[in-house]
Amino acid sequence: ASSNMGTRLNIAHVILVIACLALSTLTTTHGKSSTLGKLDEFLEDNALAGTCSNGICTTSSGGEYSEVFENFVPEFFAGAKDMSGLMEAAKSVGDSGDMSAMAALAAKHQKESQKKLAPLVSQVYDQFVHPSSPGVDPETCRSMVREFLVACRRHMPLLARQSMDAGMKFGAMMAGGAGADGKMLEQMEQHMGDYLPQVSKTMAAVMEELQSRSDSMADEVFESMDANKDGVVDRREFDKSFSTAMQQVVNMQALAQTAQKVMEQISPADLEQLSKLLDPEQLKALSEMDPQDLLRQIQQMGAAAGRGGLGGLGGLGGMPGMPKGGRKGRLPPLGGKLK
């Protein structure tokens, strides 16, 4: 019994570590700037500011993306809101070590998600691919990923809230709180409003770090969609694999690796603030854990869970409108107007 309990707690710790790495409070107290610098003002200045016109959305920070992502991004992350079945399966792993239940539920969630996203995926293809083009080429895929990430940043408070909600439910379920009387989850929810702004800032820091790898990740997305390896992703390939391929951008391992890099720059004051969200013993265990071992555990969890449920990155707009290599309906850079 003690062995099973230890396994269960280890898995719970991994989940909590992921949540805290990617979602924890990293700002200093008393209104001082944190080591994350300009991201302290992220929510106030950029998070909700943006307008859409003629199919193009712009943000106050200068980002630009196709309006189709206004609907795609929230739906893409909506899976974080309903995880009860997956949580029960994850909890059972601690008792038996059997990942098959999680794998089966992940496949079910994946299928349901793809069905919901199918109309939006088709709209993304129509927006970016010119009618005379045979399909998506690597440069077009890069434009898609950049704009997807800008939209993620635009909707950061929503994504942060969904991720926090999922993380709290997951943590409470793994610890037995939700299955008992729900007091643990109730206490978490009471503090959720206080943590949400800081969580959004932290996720923005993770995004900024990941942004530098946007094109390389887009190339991986393209490779995974190009089933026949002919250098072009046609509509059939795109419709079948786009939503799944995009999960590579926001999967657990990628977020954990990036958040870990952000954590390396945290000051002692930030760590003190972080400790308010983590049990001291968990924080100590985190500092002593082998990073590679942690990432291996996260990779295993991510493979079973199917999708990370956490928010993505930031970026800039797409390429000028051409049959291949950019967003449809755009004039060359000096044209000055959108069609």
Secondary structure, 3 states (H helix, E strand, C coil): CHHHHHHHHHHHHHHHHHHHHHHCCCCCCCCCCCCCHHHHHHHHHHHCCEEEECCEEEECCCCEEECHHHHHHHHHCHHHHCCHHHHHHHHHHHHHCCCHHHHHHHHHHHHHHHHHHHHHHHHHHHHHCCCCCCCECHHHHHHHHHHHHHHHHHCHHHHHHHHHHHHHHHHHHHHCHHHHCCHHHHHHHHHHHHHHHHHHHHHHHHHHHHHCCHHHHHHHHHHHHCCCCCCCECHHHHHHHHHHHHCCCCCHHHHHHHHHHHHCCCCHHHHHHHCCCCCHHHHHHHHHCCHHHHHHHHHHHHHHHCCCCCCCCCCCCCCCCCCCCCCCCECCCCCCCEC
